[in-house]
């Protein structure tokens, strides 16, 4: 695993409860790529007051877009979102092409003590990844594992990717608090990490995963938040304005208690 070259946050009090947000940023564009809205998305993300943010489809670099969009940030998109709010962040580059790259990222108000990006692409098809971060929460001796995922569009690939996720989960200490969140692309509702000892927060609260796609009229249950060794409160789908016009996926949030 990689150790971030970042200044650790200064703990002021023990943390026993925090908020998690997961959102597919669609590379900073609205659905169908009609408009670049990353600055608006940043304001919406900040309004949630989440402590840990799981991001999928986030640009690291792009050579042509800064010439086409006057409001394109001068830094990687995940740093632009994190600026002054989340002092710790990690990026896992999944897709690389002539103009740039994109992948998953994690923004955190807590110290990221190490992280690792695992390529879970299958048979040369879509580039997908698993970003595994280990966090240290103030006043708590246990390490918190946070895994940000973006699975493929084909069912056979998703099942293979889920096996890789299960292997990674099995490698973490059994008593460690763990969150797995992101875009599972699971429109057939076949993704299941319960055999790994995890609970999906919306299934636990409402009996079914949340409807998240398309954001303007969510019908498909594509996104997930799974937890282990943690209590959860108030899982929410953020599908009203402005969220319904900021990506093709509706974000999910939940309160986490240690």
Order of alpha helices (4+ residues) and beta strands (2+ residues): beta-alpha-beta-alpha-alpha-beta-beta-beta-beta-beta-alpha-beta-beta-alpha-beta-beta-beta
